[in-house]
């Protein structure tokens, strides 16, 4: 269901509108924070360095690092897309 819903957007404006309708401002910020954490980890920063750069708590950086370690290849694929934009 969500795949079809998000796939139906035809522009960045529509996509952002759907994000705003679906997620709270806090939830959207948390998603962006997670991807900033992934990016920093991918650039070789330590969890402590990540927590300062992003900024976020050490606990949040540690949780992000765990997901990054378990899904490195998939995350790198999407980071490449983000970096090309």
Helices and strands as residue ranges (DSSP letters): H 2-7, H 12-22, H 25-42, H 47-54, H 58-70, H 72-84
